[in-house]
Amino acid sequence: MQEYNDPALNNKFKCACLPMTGDLQSINQIIRSFCDDTELSGIHSELMVATRLDSLMDAFGKKGVKSIVSTLESTPLLPEYTYKALVSLRWALKQKKANKPYGKEEQMRQLKDLYGSEQIKAEMRAKVIKKETVE
């Protein structure tokens, strides 16, 4: 089976989706489609969220991903899942820019340390609406 890939059609799709990247409700609805998650068990269970950056870039383009990050960073309160997607997205973008690995495995290895950093702990306390459960 041959894969169909029309750059012009893909570009039209990205342009049509671009307005969603500035709308928090839309981002909350779609972000899970571009993430992998797991719940670590133990005394304190921890939701871990890794972003599939390449898929997100394919769907929304560089401009759209930048807009998603901007929208999430400028929103005062976020659901836990969306906030953790933002943390992993920022990390993956930084890694990609430095030409370093940024895939799911790399993110999952780094997330526990990221979530434990004082900066992220403080930001999470201030920015997360409530703790959610993984469905």
C-alpha positions as a LaTeX table, in Angstrom:
\begin{tabular}{lrrr}
\hline
Residue & $x$ (\AA) & $y$ (\AA) & $z$ (\AA) \\
\hline
Met1 & 0.00 & 0.00 & 0.00 \\
Gln2 & 1.36 & 3.40 & $-0.96$ \\
Glu3 & 1.16 & 6.19 & 1.60 \\
Tyr4 & $-0.54$ & 9.33 & 0.33 \\
Asn5 & 1.31 & 12.49 & 1.20 \\
Asp6 & 0.29 & 15.72 & $-0.51$ \\
Pro7 & 2.37 & 18.64 & 0.85 \\
Ala8 & $-0.16$ & 21.22 & $-0.36$ \\
Leu9 & $-3.02$ & 19.40 & 1.38 \\
Asn10 & $-0.93$ & 18.99 & 4.55 \\
Asn11 & $-0.18$ & 22.72 & 4.50 \\
Lys12 & $-3.89$ & 23.56 & 4.14 \\
Phe13 & $-4.65$ & 21.26 & 7.08 \\
Lys14 & $-2.04$ & 23.01 & 9.24 \\
Cys15 & $-3.47$ & 26.41 & 8.33 \\
Ala16 & $-7.00$ & 25.24 & 9.14 \\
Cys17 & $-5.87$ & 23.88 & 12.53 \\
Leu18 & $-3.75$ & 26.88 & 13.48 \\
Pro19 & $-6.63$ & 28.76 & 15.21 \\
Met20 & $-7.05$ & 25.81 & 17.61 \\
Thr21 & $-3.54$ & 26.38 & 18.94 \\
Gly22 & $-4.60$ & 29.64 & 20.56 \\
Asp23 & $-7.67$ & 28.18 & 22.26 \\
Leu24 & $-7.20$ & 26.43 & 25.61 \\
Gln25 & $-10.38$ & 24.34 & 25.32 \\
Ser26 & $-9.24$ & 22.99 & 21.96 \\
Ile27 & $-5.75$ & 22.23 & 23.25 \\
Asn28 & $-7.18$ & 20.41 & 26.28 \\
Gln29 & $-9.27$ & 18.27 & 23.92 \\
Ile30 & $-6.53$ & 17.39 & 21.44 \\
Ile31 & $-3.35$ & 17.21 & 23.53 \\
Arg32 & $-3.92$ & 13.61 & 24.66 \\
Ser33 & $-3.89$ & 12.55 & 21.01 \\
Phe34 & $-0.25$ & 13.68 & 20.84 \\
Cys35 & 0.95 & 12.26 & 24.17 \\
Asp36 & 1.86 & 8.97 & 25.79 \\
Asp37 & 1.22 & 8.63 & 29.49 \\
Thr38 & 1.71 & 6.25 & 32.34 \\
Glu39 & 0.95 & 6.22 & 36.04 \\
Leu40 & 3.90 & 5.30 & 38.24 \\
Ser41 & 2.81 & 3.32 & 41.25 \\
Gly42 & 4.20 & 3.50 & 44.72 \\
Ile43 & 3.60 & 5.53 & 47.83 \\
His44 & 2.95 & 8.62 & 45.75 \\
Ser45 & 1.59 & 7.66 & 42.34 \\
Glu46 & 2.70 & 10.02 & 39.63 \\
Leu47 & 1.16 & 10.72 & 36.24 \\
Met48 & 3.90 & 10.87 & 33.61 \\
Val49 & 3.12 & 12.52 & 30.25 \\
Ala50 & 5.45 & 12.41 & 27.23 \\
Thr51 & 4.68 & 14.46 & 24.12 \\
Arg52 & 5.05 & 13.01 & 20.61 \\
Leu53 & 6.70 & 16.17 & 19.28 \\
Asp54 & 7.15 & 14.96 & 15.70 \\
Ser55 & 3.45 & 14.08 & 15.39 \\
Leu56 & 2.49 & 17.44 & 16.86 \\
Met57 & 4.80 & 19.22 & 14.41 \\
Asp58 & 3.36 & 17.21 & 11.50 \\
Ala59 & $-0.18$ & 18.21 & 12.46 \\
Phe60 & 0.33 & 21.86 & 13.44 \\
Gly61 & 3.70 & 22.90 & 12.06 \\
Lys62 & 6.40 & 24.79 & 13.88 \\
Lys63 & 4.23 & 27.90 & 14.14 \\
Gly64 & 1.34 & 25.90 & 15.62 \\
Val65 & 3.53 & 24.18 & 18.22 \\
Lys66 & 4.98 & 27.55 & 19.21 \\
Ser67 & 1.43 & 28.88 & 19.57 \\
Ile68 & 0.40 & 25.88 & 21.72 \\
Val69 & 3.32 & 26.47 & 24.08 \\
Ser70 & 2.55 & 30.20 & 24.22 \\
Thr71 & $-1.13$ & 29.59 & 24.93 \\
Leu72 & $-0.40$ & 27.09 & 27.70 \\
Glu73 & 2.31 & 29.22 & 29.29 \\
Ser74 & 0.07 & 32.29 & 29.34 \\
Thr75 & $-2.90$ & 30.44 & 30.85 \\
Pro76 & $-3.00$ & 30.91 & 34.63 \\
Leu77 & $-4.49$ & 27.48 & 35.49 \\
Leu78 & $-4.28$ & 24.19 & 33.61 \\
Pro79 & $-5.51$ & 20.64 & 34.15 \\
Glu80 & $-2.69$ & 18.40 & 35.45 \\
Tyr81 & $-2.50$ & 16.40 & 32.20 \\
Thr82 & $-2.22$ & 19.52 & 30.03 \\
Tyr83 & 0.37 & 21.05 & 32.35 \\
Lys84 & 2.50 & 17.89 & 32.26 \\
Ala85 & 2.18 & 17.81 & 28.47 \\
Leu86 & 3.55 & 21.37 & 28.47 \\
Val87 & 6.50 & 20.33 & 30.67 \\
Ser88 & 7.40 & 17.48 & 28.33 \\
Leu89 & 6.81 & 19.61 & 25.24 \\
Arg90 & 9.17 & 22.33 & 26.48 \\
Trp91 & 11.80 & 19.69 & 27.29 \\
Ala92 & 11.43 & 17.96 & 23.91 \\
Leu93 & 11.68 & 21.27 & 22.02 \\
Lys94 & 14.85 & 22.17 & 23.93 \\
Gln95 & 16.34 & 18.76 & 23.14 \\
Lys96 & 15.35 & 18.94 & 19.47 \\
Lys97 & 16.92 & 22.39 & 19.13 \\
Ala98 & 20.16 & 20.99 & 20.62 \\
Asn99 & 20.02 & 18.00 & 18.22 \\
Lys100 & 19.68 & 15.61 & 21.16 \\
Pro101 & 17.25 & 12.67 & 21.53 \\
Tyr102 & 13.76 & 13.78 & 22.59 \\
Gly103 & 11.51 & 10.75 & 22.04 \\
Lys104 & 9.17 & 9.03 & 24.47 \\
Glu105 & 11.86 & 6.92 & 26.13 \\
Glu106 & 14.12 & 9.92 & 26.70 \\
Gln107 & 11.25 & 11.99 & 28.04 \\
Met108 & 10.08 & 9.26 & 30.42 \\
Arg109 & 13.62 & 8.92 & 31.79 \\
Gln110 & 13.79 & 12.69 & 32.42 \\
Leu111 & 10.25 & 13.41 & 33.62 \\
Lys112 & 10.66 & 12.15 & 37.16 \\
Asp113 & 13.66 & 14.46 & 37.62 \\
Leu114 & 11.80 & 17.32 & 35.93 \\
Tyr115 & 8.72 & 16.88 & 38.12 \\
Gly116 & 10.98 & 16.80 & 41.19 \\
Ser117 & 12.79 & 20.05 & 40.38 \\
Glu118 & 11.91 & 22.97 & 42.62 \\
Gln119 & 11.03 & 25.17 & 39.65 \\
Ile120 & 8.49 & 22.67 & 38.27 \\
Lys121 & 7.12 & 21.85 & 41.74 \\
Ala122 & 6.48 & 25.55 & 42.37 \\
Glu123 & 5.02 & 26.09 & 38.91 \\
Met124 & 2.80 & 23.02 & 39.31 \\
Arg125 & 1.46 & 24.23 & 42.68 \\
Ala126 & 0.62 & 27.59 & 41.14 \\
Lys127 & $-0.64$ & 26.45 & 37.75 \\
Val128 & $-2.42$ & 23.07 & 38.08 \\
Ile129 & $-6.19$ & 23.23 & 38.63 \\
Lys130 & $-6.57$ & 19.81 & 40.25 \\
Lys131 & $-5.12$ & 16.35 & 40.17 \\
Glu132 & $-6.77$ & 14.19 & 37.50 \\
Thr133 & $-6.78$ & 10.46 & 37.04 \\
Val134 & $-5.70$ & 8.74 & 33.84 \\
Glu135 & $-8.64$ & 7.29 & 31.93 \\
\hline
\end{tabular}
